[in-house]
Amino acid sequence: MIPRNNGFDLTVIRQAVYTSHTLKTDAVINPLDKLPPILKKNLDRNLCVCNEVPKMDIINAIVNGATTVAEIKKQTYATMGSGCCTQQVERLIECLCAPEREE
């Protein structure tokens, strides 16, 4: 059996992401606010069906510093099967790692 969650309690991590999370800036924001509405759907469903990795696990990895598909793969095992989820993982990285826009 492959350990997916690196020993972290995902309920705590999910709670931090669902409510708010302090990023590298001192501002407190909810990372999910950076996602378009379509990507906010089905957060607890498997994004990577080959290795049964929920979308929320991938979002947590990105919020906690993963910025490439290789880093996501190393932390969550997503994209290690057929790779059919790679584009979705890339899109999450693109949205969540985008610099903040000033209004």
C-alpha positions as CSV (number, residue, x, y, z in Angstrom):
1,M,0.0,0.0,0.0
2,I,1.3,3.4,-0.9
3,P,1.3,6.1,1.9
4,R,-0.4,9.1,0.3
5,N,-0.6,11.7,3.0
6,N,2.9,11.8,4.4
7,G,1.6,11.2,7.9
8,F,-0.3,14.5,8.1
9,D,-3.7,14.8,9.5
10,L,-5.6,15.9,6.4
11,T,-8.7,17.0,8.4
12,V,-6.6,19.8,10.0
13,I,-5.1,20.8,6.7
14,R,-8.5,20.7,4.9
15,Q,-10.0,22.9,7.7
16,A,-7.2,25.4,7.3
17,V,-7.8,25.6,3.5
18,Y,-11.6,25.7,3.8
19,T,-11.5,28.6,6.3
20,S,-8.4,30.7,5.6
21,H,-4.7,30.1,5.3
22,T,-1.7,32.4,5.8
23,L,0.4,32.4,2.7
24,K,3.9,33.8,2.3
25,T,2.6,37.3,2.5
26,D,1.2,38.4,5.8
27,A,-2.3,38.7,4.4
28,V,-4.9,36.1,5.4
29,I,-6.7,34.8,2.4
30,N,-8.7,31.7,1.4
31,P,-6.7,30.0,-1.4
32,L,-10.0,28.7,-2.9
33,D,-10.9,32.3,-3.7
34,K,-8.2,32.1,-6.4
35,L,-10.0,29.2,-8.2
36,P,-12.6,29.7,-10.9
37,P,-16.0,28.4,-9.9
38,I,-15.6,25.2,-11.9
39,L,-12.5,24.2,-10.0
40,K,-14.2,24.7,-6.7
41,K,-16.6,21.9,-7.3
42,N,-16.1,18.3,-6.0
43,L,-13.2,19.1,-3.7
44,D,-13.4,15.8,-1.9
45,R,-13.7,13.7,-5.0
46,N,-10.6,12.0,-6.5
47,L,-8.9,14.2,-9.0
48,C,-6.4,11.4,-9.6
49,V,-8.5,8.2,-10.0
50,C,-5.5,5.9,-10.5
51,N,-4.1,6.6,-7.1
52,E,-7.3,7.8,-5.4
53,V,-6.0,11.3,-4.6
54,P,-8.7,13.8,-3.8
55,K,-8.6,17.3,-5.3
56,M,-8.3,18.8,-1.9
57,D,-5.0,16.9,-1.2
58,I,-3.6,18.4,-4.4
59,I,-4.8,21.9,-3.4
60,N,-3.2,21.4,0.1
61,A,0.1,20.4,-1.4
62,I,0.1,23.6,-3.6
63,V,-0.9,25.8,-0.7
64,N,1.9,24.3,1.3
65,G,4.5,25.1,-1.3
66,A,4.4,22.6,-4.2
67,T,4.7,24.6,-7.5
68,T,5.3,21.9,-10.1
69,V,3.7,18.7,-11.2
70,A,6.8,16.8,-10.0
71,E,6.4,18.2,-6.5
72,I,2.7,17.3,-6.5
73,K,3.6,13.8,-7.7
74,K,6.2,13.4,-4.9
75,Q,3.9,14.6,-2.2
76,T,0.5,13.1,-3.2
77,Y,1.3,10.4,-5.8
78,A,-1.1,12.2,-8.2
79,T,-0.2,11.9,-11.9
80,M,1.8,8.7,-11.3
81,G,-0.7,6.3,-13.0
82,S,-1.9,7.0,-16.5
83,G,-1.2,10.7,-16.2
84,C,-4.7,11.6,-17.2
85,C,-5.0,14.2,-14.4
86,T,-1.8,16.0,-15.2
87,Q,-3.6,18.9,-17.0
88,Q,-6.0,19.4,-14.1
89,V,-3.1,19.5,-11.7
90,E,-1.3,22.0,-13.9
91,R,-4.4,24.2,-14.0
92,L,-4.7,24.1,-10.1
93,I,-1.0,25.1,-9.9
94,E,-1.6,27.9,-12.4
95,C,-4.5,29.3,-10.5
96,L,-3.2,28.9,-7.0
97,C,0.3,30.1,-7.7
98,A,-0.7,33.2,-9.7
99,P,0.5,36.5,-8.1
100,E,-2.2,38.5,-6.4
101,R,-3.7,41.2,-8.5
102,E,-4.0,44.7,-7.0
103,E,-7.3,46.4,-7.5
